[in-house]
Each structure stands twice: as structure tokens, then as C-alpha cells.
Amino acid sequence: MDNRFVRRTSPALFGLLLLLPGCSSVNLWPFGGEGAQERSRAPANATEFRCDAGKRFHLRYLDGGASAWVIFPEREFRLDKVAAPAGTRYTNGSAMLEINGNEASLADGPTISYTGCKSAGG
């Protein structure tokens, strides 16, 4: 091996190694890491409802409350306001949402039922 090559590259290599600790705060990994911040999963302008059995959904009012947009992680749908004996009721013919103050219940067909729901803000 040629000693001239080793003597020329050694100072450059040594200088590079001295700079590396200063780069330790730079994260070049594009998929996050320990310092990665989790983004909020709450939709903008929506109210979260927490229900019995750990179920949750988000609700966004549309057209000044004339309709409501129900938001689940896997799907979303619109409900229109209908007359109700007490509280407020929204439906699309299949799903029905009933709201009384900060409490709600949501049924979507015969198998999906959210009961004991309370708005997370109140």
C-alpha cells in the first residue's frame, strides 16, 4: 500500500470524523423516529363523541345544523335533520343519530349501535 495515500487522506478523514457528532441531531430517516410527532386524527371543525365500549366517532354540523356529517376512521356519511319529539334527530333512511345536549346515540342498520355517547368537549 502506498503510504503517501494514507498520509494525505488521514487528516481529511480525521476532520470528517470530528464533524460527525455535530450532525447527530439531523435525522435523515424520512419515516420519523423517536422524535416524530403523531398527527392529530381529529377532523377539522368536528366534535368527538366517546361512547360505551370504547367506541368513538366524530360529528361535523353542516348548513347551520340542517344536516350532520358522521366521521368514522373507515367511512363518512351525511345525515339530514328530521322532526324529533325531544332533542335533535338526524337520519339518511338507514342510520339515525339522536342528540340531546352533549349526549348522543347512533344506530346504523341492525348491527351498528353507539350508545352512551358524550361529546369530548363537554
Secondary structure, 3 states (H helix, E strand, C coil): CCHHHHHHHHHHHHHHHHHHHHHCCCCCCCCCCCCCCCCCCCCCCCEEEECHHHCEEEEEEEHHHCEEEEECCCCEEEEEEECCCCCEEEECCCEEEEEECCEEEEEECCCEEEEEEEECCC
